[in-house]
Amino acid sequence: MNHPANTTTNCLRCSGVELTRLPESSEEITFFECPSCHRHYAQSPGHSLTYRWLHPVSLALYCILFNREPLSAAPFVAKELMSGRSRDATLKMIEEIELELQRPTQNVREILDNPQSEEECREFLQTVVTYIRAQDD
């Protein structure tokens, strides 16, 4: 599928800011970066624009790709996300997840094609954030 040169895609967070197509894009997937906030996005033909792999939301959701009861995994995933990261890095990560939870921009389950429902994915993300915040008290 060819993408016409005049097709524009805007950042999901920065109102009216056109995303820059990244050179590692292919016919199967197009990668973008916002020149303003520097968030990275991905889009496959026929699919919605989502955060790209390695975004904090994608890292948390990856951990439950094969889990039928994602809420039970939340404490383990929270510990994994905190492991090897500074307190500041962990806080930045969960602030980014909280931003998506408070001001949704996309169906997060589509980032990795999670088998759980959108509601289950968001509930899981909220539980992970709550667990990490509790560790900080």
N, C-alpha and C positions, 0 to 999 in steps of 0.2 A: 504494500500500500504506500503510495507516494503522498507526502505531505506537501500541499501547495505552499509556496514561499510566502504567500500573504496570509496564511492562517496564523492567528495569534492565540496564545494561551496566557492567561493572567495568573499571578500568584494568588493562592488561596488565602493568604494572610494580608498582603499589601494591596489595598484597593487600587485597581487600575494600573498596576505595575506589570508590564509584559515580561514574561519569563524568557530567558536566553536558552536556546537549544544547545545541548552539550555535544561535543564531537563524538563521544563514545556511543551515541544513539545508533540504532539499527532499524531495519524494517519491522522487527518484532517488538521493539520497545524504544520509546523516545525518552531521553533524560533531559531535565531542565534544571536551571538554577535561577533563583530570584536575584537580580542585581542589587536589590535594596536590602532584604533580610538574609540573603544567602542560603535560604532553605533549598533543599534539593527535592525534586519531584520526578515521578515516572508515570508514563502512560503507554499502554498497549493499545493497538487499534481496536476500536469498539468498546473500550473500557474508560472509566473515569480517571481523571488526574488524581494521583495519591502521593503521599510522602514516599520518598525513595528508601530502599534498604539502608539501614544504619541510622535512620531517624529514631529517636527514643521510642515512639509508638511502635515502630516495626520491631525493635529489639525485644520489647516486652511481649508482643503478640507472637513472635517467632517461637517463644518458649512453650506456647500452648497449641501449636499446630496439630499435634496428635493427641491432645488431651480432651477426653469427653467431659470432664468435670473441671473446667479451668479455675473456678474459684478456689478449689482445694489446693491448687498449685501456686496461688498468689504469694504466700509467705516465702516459699522457696525461690520463686522468680524475683521477688523483691530483694532477697539476700544476694542472689546472683548479680542483679543489676548494680548493687552497692559494692560488690566485691571488686577490689582492685581500683576503685575510683575514689578520688578525693571527695570530701564532703561537698565542696563547691560544685564539682562535676556532677555529683549525684543530684544536688539541688537543681542545677540547670536542666538536667534530664527530666526530673519529675515536674518541673515548672512547664516544660514543653508539653508533656503529657496532659497536665492539668489545663493548659490553654486549649488543647483540642477537646477536652471533656466539657469545658465551660463554654467554648465558642466553636462548635463543630463546623468543619469545613468539608468533610468527606465521609464516606462509609469506610471506617478504619479496617473492617474485615477484608476489604478488597486489596489492601496493601500487599498481603501475602496469600490472598484467597483462603483465609481461615474458614474452617468448617463450621465454627460457631456462628450464631446469629450476631447481628450488629449490636443488639442489646447485651448479649452475653460478653462480647469483646469489650464493650464500654464499661460494663460492671466489673469485669476482671481488671481493667486498667485502673479504675477508681479504687479497687481493693488493694492493688499494688502500691498506688500512691499513698493511700491511707496507712498502709503498713510501714512504708519508708518514713513518712512524716512522724509516725509514732516512735520510731527508733531515734529520731532527732530530739525528742522531748527530754 
